[in-house]
C-alpha cells in the first residue's frame, strides 16, 4: 500500500480523489497525510453504499477533510462540478471487486461459495448476474465470455447455459460449466474463475466505465498531478497501459529537431513485493501504474 500513497506525493492544500473507496484502506492513509501536511481535501467515490456506510466512521476519527460520494467513477467530472472543483492534484483507482465484496457470500461474486447469482457492486443497479445468465441470448453470453474472460469454449458454455435455464445459484452454474468442457480442461484449472470474472465485468460495465474515466483525466489533473491505477487482470491493464503510452508518446521525428522537446507526461509501473504477496495472496496479479502530468 505504501507504494500507492508515496506515488501520489500528497502535498499541502492538495485535492485528492480515491475513486474506489472500498473499506477505506487507501483513503485512510491519504487522509492521514492530508491531515499532517495542511488543509487539503480528500474526495471518495464508491457505488457501493455499504462501503460508504462502513468507511465514514473510520475517516471521521482522523479528520473531517473529506467528502463521500455514492457514484460510479465514470461520472467523475459531473460530480466534481457540483462541488465547484475543476482540477485536482491526485487520483487513485483500485479497480475490480473489493475483498469485502468477495468475502460477503450474499453479494454473489464468488464461484467457491453457493449463493444466488448477483455480482452487483451497486446494489441499486438493475442488471445482475441472474438476469444475464437467464435472459440474455446465446450470442450475447458467448460474446462476454470471450471478450471479458478469454474463455476458449465460450460457445459451448453459452449453449449449455441456455439449455439448462433457469439457473439460480453459483454452484448450479459451476456444474453446467463443468459439463460443457472436456475433462482435461477442468483438470488444468478451475474454468469458473474466468467465467465468473467475465459475467461480473458485464454486470458492472467495468471496462466501459474505465474508458469513460480515462478520457476525463487529462482535463482534471493539475500540473504535477498524478493518476495511480491498480489493475488485477489483463483487460484492465492493457487499457491503462495503452492510455498512458498515448499520453506519453512523442513522435521520434521531433527528437531529431535542434530544439528541446519537453515531455508532458511521465509514467511508472510497480509490481507487488514478495512480502505483500505473502500477506495478501490477492495482490499477486496486481499492477500499479502511475502517470504524472508535467505540463
C-alpha positions as CSV (number, residue, x, y, z in Angstrom):
1,X,0.0,0.0,0.0
2,X,2.8,2.4,0.8
3,X,3.9,2.5,-2.9
4,X,0.5,3.8,-3.8
5,X,0.4,6.6,-1.2
6,X,4.1,7.5,-1.9
7,X,3.4,7.7,-5.6
8,X,0.7,10.4,-5.1
9,X,3.2,12.7,-3.3
10,X,0.5,14.3,-1.2
11,X,1.1,18.0,-0.7
12,X,-0.3,20.8,1.4
13,X,-3.7,22.1,0.3
14,X,-3.9,19.5,-2.4
15,X,-7.2,17.9,-3.6
16,X,-7.1,14.1,-3.9
17,X,-9.6,11.6,-5.2
18,X,-10.0,8.0,-4.1
19,X,-12.3,6.7,-6.8
20,X,-12.7,3.2,-5.2
21,X,-13.3,3.8,-1.5
22,X,-14.0,0.2,-0.6
23,X,-13.3,-0.2,3.1
24,X,-11.1,2.9,3.1
25,X,-7.7,1.3,3.3
26,X,-6.1,3.8,0.9
27,X,-8.4,6.6,1.9
28,X,-7.3,6.4,5.5
29,X,-3.7,6.7,4.6
30,X,-4.3,9.6,2.2
31,X,-6.4,11.4,4.8
32,X,-3.6,11.0,7.4
33,X,-1.2,12.6,5.0
34,X,-3.6,15.5,4.3
35,X,-4.2,16.0,8.0
36,X,-0.4,16.1,8.7
37,X,0.5,18.3,5.7
38,X,-2.0,21.0,5.8
39,X,-5.6,21.9,4.7
40,X,-6.1,19.6,1.8
41,X,-9.2,17.7,0.8
42,X,-10.0,14.0,0.1
43,X,-13.0,13.1,-2.1
44,X,-14.0,9.5,-2.1
45,X,-16.2,7.7,-4.6
46,X,-17.9,4.4,-4.4
47,X,-21.1,3.0,-6.0
48,X,-21.5,0.5,-3.1
49,X,-23.5,2.3,-0.4
50,X,-22.3,-0.3,2.1
51,X,-18.7,0.7,1.6
52,X,-19.6,4.3,2.3
53,X,-21.5,3.5,5.5
54,X,-18.7,1.3,6.8
55,X,-15.9,3.7,5.9
56,X,-17.2,7.0,7.2
57,X,-16.7,6.3,10.9
58,X,-13.1,5.3,10.2
59,X,-12.4,8.5,8.3
60,X,-14.1,10.7,11.0
61,X,-11.6,9.5,13.6
62,X,-8.8,11.1,11.6
63,X,-10.2,14.3,10.1
64,X,-13.2,15.9,8.6
65,X,-11.4,17.0,5.4
66,X,-13.2,14.5,3.2
67,X,-16.3,14.2,1.1
68,X,-18.1,10.9,0.3
69,X,-19.9,10.5,-3.0
70,X,-22.0,7.5,-3.9
71,X,-21.4,7.3,-7.6
72,X,-19.7,5.3,-10.4
73,X,-16.3,7.0,-11.1
74,X,-17.3,7.3,-14.8
75,X,-19.3,10.3,-13.7
76,X,-16.3,11.9,-12.0
77,X,-16.3,15.3,-13.8
78,X,-20.0,15.9,-13.3
79,X,-19.8,15.1,-9.6
80,X,-16.8,17.5,-9.2
81,X,-18.7,20.2,-11.0
82,X,-21.4,20.0,-8.3
83,X,-18.6,20.9,-5.8
84,X,-17.2,23.7,-8.0
85,X,-14.0,21.7,-8.4
86,X,-12.3,21.8,-11.8
87,X,-8.8,20.5,-11.1
88,X,-7.2,18.0,-8.6
89,X,-3.7,17.0,-7.6
90,X,-4.0,13.3,-7.4
91,X,-6.4,10.5,-8.4
92,X,-6.3,6.9,-7.2
93,X,-8.4,4.0,-8.6
94,X,-8.1,0.4,-7.3
95,X,-10.0,-1.5,-9.9
96,X,-12.1,-4.6,-9.7
97,X,-14.1,-6.1,-6.9
98,X,-13.1,-5.3,-3.3
99,X,-12.1,-8.0,-0.8
100,X,-15.2,-7.4,1.4
101,X,-17.4,-7.8,-1.6
102,X,-15.7,-11.0,-2.5
103,X,-15.9,-12.3,1.1
104,X,-19.6,-11.4,1.6
105,X,-21.4,-14.5,0.3
106,X,-24.7,-12.8,-0.4
107,X,-23.1,-10.5,-2.9
108,X,-22.7,-13.5,-5.3
109,X,-19.2,-12.7,-6.6
110,X,-17.5,-16.0,-5.5
111,X,-17.7,-19.2,-7.5
112,X,-16.4,-21.1,-4.5
113,X,-19.5,-20.3,-2.3
114,X,-23.0,-21.4,-3.1
115,X,-25.2,-18.3,-3.3
116,X,-27.6,-16.5,-5.6
117,X,-26.3,-15.0,-8.8
118,X,-25.9,-11.3,-8.3
119,X,-22.4,-9.7,-8.6
120,X,-23.6,-6.1,-8.5
121,X,-21.1,-3.6,-7.0
122,X,-24.0,-1.1,-6.8
123,X,-27.0,-2.8,-5.1
124,X,-29.3,-0.1,-6.7
125,X,-28.3,-1.3,-10.2
126,X,-31.0,-3.1,-12.1
127,X,-28.8,-5.6,-14.0
128,X,-27.4,-8.6,-12.1
129,X,-25.8,-11.9,-12.9
130,X,-29.1,-13.7,-12.7
131,X,-30.5,-11.6,-15.5
132,X,-27.6,-12.2,-17.8
133,X,-27.5,-15.9,-17.2
134,X,-31.2,-16.4,-17.5
135,X,-32.4,-13.8,-20.0
136,X,-29.5,-12.8,-22.4
137,X,-29.4,-14.7,-25.6
138,X,-26.7,-17.2,-26.5
139,X,-24.7,-14.8,-28.7
140,X,-24.6,-12.2,-26.0
141,X,-23.4,-14.6,-23.4
142,X,-20.8,-16.1,-25.7
143,X,-19.5,-12.6,-26.5
144,X,-18.9,-11.5,-22.9
145,X,-17.3,-14.8,-22.0
146,X,-14.9,-14.4,-25.0
147,X,-14.3,-10.6,-24.6
148,X,-14.0,-10.3,-20.8
149,X,-12.7,-13.7,-19.8
150,X,-10.8,-15.1,-22.8
151,X,-12.9,-18.3,-22.4
152,X,-11.9,-20.8,-25.0
153,X,-15.1,-22.8,-25.0
154,X,-17.3,-19.8,-24.8
155,X,-19.8,-21.0,-27.5
156,X,-20.3,-24.5,-25.8
157,X,-20.7,-22.9,-22.4
158,X,-23.2,-20.3,-23.6
159,X,-25.2,-23.0,-25.4
160,X,-25.3,-25.2,-22.2
161,X,-26.4,-22.2,-20.1
162,X,-29.3,-21.6,-22.5
163,X,-30.3,-25.3,-22.4
164,X,-30.2,-25.5,-18.6
165,X,-32.3,-22.5,-17.7
166,X,-33.4,-21.4,-15.1
167,X,-30.1,-21.2,-13.2
168,X,-30.4,-19.8,-9.7
169,X,-27.1,-20.2,-7.9
170,X,-23.3,-20.1,-8.4
171,X,-23.0,-23.9,-7.8
172,X,-25.6,-24.7,-10.4
173,X,-23.7,-22.6,-12.8
174,X,-20.4,-24.3,-11.8
175,X,-21.9,-27.7,-12.6
176,X,-23.2,-26.5,-16.0
177,X,-19.7,-25.1,-16.8
178,X,-18.0,-28.4,-15.9
179,X,-20.4,-30.5,-18.1
180,X,-19.7,-28.2,-21.0
181,X,-16.0,-28.8,-21.0
182,X,-13.5,-31.6,-21.8
183,X,-12.2,-33.3,-18.6
184,X,-8.6,-32.2,-19.5
185,X,-9.6,-28.5,-19.4
186,X,-11.2,-28.9,-15.9
187,X,-8.1,-30.7,-14.6
188,X,-5.8,-28.0,-15.7
189,X,-7.5,-25.2,-13.8
190,X,-10.9,-24.2,-12.5
191,X,-12.7,-22.7,-15.5
192,X,-15.3,-20.9,-13.3
193,X,-12.8,-18.2,-12.3
194,X,-12.6,-16.7,-15.8
195,X,-16.3,-17.2,-16.5
196,X,-17.4,-15.5,-13.2
197,X,-15.0,-12.7,-13.9
198,X,-16.5,-12.1,-17.4
199,X,-20.0,-12.1,-16.0
200,X,-19.0,-9.7,-13.2
201,X,-17.4,-7.3,-15.7
202,X,-20.6,-7.3,-17.8
203,X,-22.9,-6.8,-14.8
204,X,-20.9,-3.7,-13.7
205,X,-19.9,-2.5,-17.2
206,X,-16.4,-2.2,-15.8
207,X,-14.3,-1.8,-18.9
208,X,-16.6,0.8,-20.5
209,X,-16.6,2.7,-17.1
210,X,-12.8,2.6,-17.2
211,X,-12.7,4.1,-20.7
212,X,-15.1,6.8,-19.5
213,X,-12.8,7.6,-16.6
214,X,-9.5,7.7,-18.6
215,X,-11.0,10.1,-21.1
216,X,-11.5,12.7,-18.3
217,X,-8.1,12.5,-16.8
218,X,-6.1,15.0,-19.0
219,X,-8.5,17.8,-18.2
220,X,-8.8,17.1,-14.5
221,X,-5.2,16.9,-13.3
222,X,-3.2,20.0,-12.2
223,X,0.4,20.3,-13.4
224,X,2.4,17.8,-11.4
225,X,-0.8,16.0,-10.6
226,X,-0.7,12.2,-10.6
227,X,-3.0,9.4,-11.6
228,X,-2.4,6.0,-9.9
229,X,-4.4,3.0,-11.1
230,X,-4.2,-0.6,-9.7
231,X,-5.3,-3.3,-12.1
232,X,-5.9,-7.0,-11.4
233,X,-6.5,-8.6,-14.8
234,X,-5.1,-8.1,-18.3
235,X,-8.1,-6.5,-19.9
236,X,-8.0,-3.6,-17.4
237,X,-4.2,-3.3,-17.5
238,X,-4.0,-3.2,-21.3
239,X,-6.4,-0.3,-21.4
240,X,-4.5,1.6,-18.8
241,X,-1.1,0.8,-20.4
242,X,-2.2,2.0,-23.8
243,X,-3.8,5.2,-22.4
244,X,-0.6,6.0,-20.5
245,X,1.5,5.3,-23.7
246,X,-0.7,7.6,-25.7
247,X,-0.3,10.4,-23.3
248,X,3.4,10.0,-23.0
249,X,4.1,9.5,-26.7
250,X,6.5,11.8,-28.5
251,X,7.0,11.4,-32.3
252,X,10.6,10.2,-32.8
253,X,11.0,12.7,-35.7
254,X,10.7,15.5,-33.2
255,X,13.7,14.3,-31.3
256,X,15.8,15.0,-34.4
257,X,15.0,18.6,-34.4
258,X,17.6,21.1,-32.9
259,X,15.3,22.1,-30.1
260,X,14.4,20.6,-26.7
261,X,11.2,18.6,-26.7
262,X,9.6,18.7,-23.2
263,X,7.5,15.7,-22.2
264,X,4.0,16.4,-20.9
265,X,3.6,13.1,-19.1
266,X,5.8,10.7,-17.2
267,X,4.8,7.1,-16.3
268,X,5.9,4.4,-13.9
269,X,4.9,0.8,-13.2
270,X,5.1,-1.1,-9.9
271,X,4.6,-4.8,-9.1
272,X,3.8,-6.2,-5.6
273,X,6.7,-7.3,-3.5
274,X,7.1,-10.8,-2.2
275,X,6.3,-9.6,1.3
276,X,3.0,-8.1,0.1
277,X,2.1,-11.3,-1.9
278,X,2.8,-13.4,1.2
279,X,0.5,-11.2,3.3
280,X,-2.2,-10.8,0.7
281,X,-2.5,-13.5,-2.0
282,X,-5.0,-11.5,-4.0
283,X,-2.2,-8.9,-4.7
284,X,-0.3,-11.4,-6.8
285,X,-1.9,-10.3,-10.0
286,X,-1.9,-6.6,-9.1
287,X,-0.1,-3.9,-11.2
288,X,0.2,-0.3,-10.1
289,X,0.7,2.2,-12.9
290,X,1.3,5.9,-12.2
291,X,1.4,8.8,-14.6
292,X,2.3,12.4,-13.8
293,X,1.1,15.5,-15.7
294,X,4.3,17.6,-16.3
295,X,2.8,20.4,-18.3
